Amino acid sequence: MRRSRPLVAAALLACSALPALATPCGQQVSALQRRLDSVGAVRVAGLEPGHTMTTGSVKALPHVLNEPPSNPQVKSTRENIAAARLLIREAQAEDQDGNQRACENILTDAKRLIGALP
């Protein structure tokens, strides 16, 4: 019993430092995942099995814009959103491997595919 208390205390102390290991690329991955879980993404891609939607973003527009994007190449499609989801998984793998440059490059491609969501 006396030996287990210091071990538990050491384990708790070690685990308390884990959130500090978040990387900038990991934060971008989380932001893109939230963007793909938004109402606009569901409007474009449809609701997928196991999909959860996020609401109440501080940065959200007060209403949905109905006008098309100024650049037609950035229009979101169902296929592009599906491809972006795959790229985000690849970016997560690169981030876990510690390859920040590859993670950021993959996220740039994913953002380009997502385009302007409604």
Secondary structure, DSSP 8 states (H G I E B T S, - for coil): -TTHHHHHHHHHHHHHTGGGG--HHHHHHHHHHHHHTSHHHHHHH---TT-------TT--SS---S--SSGGGB--HHHHHHHHHHHHHHHHHHHTT-HHHHHHHHHHHHHHH-B--
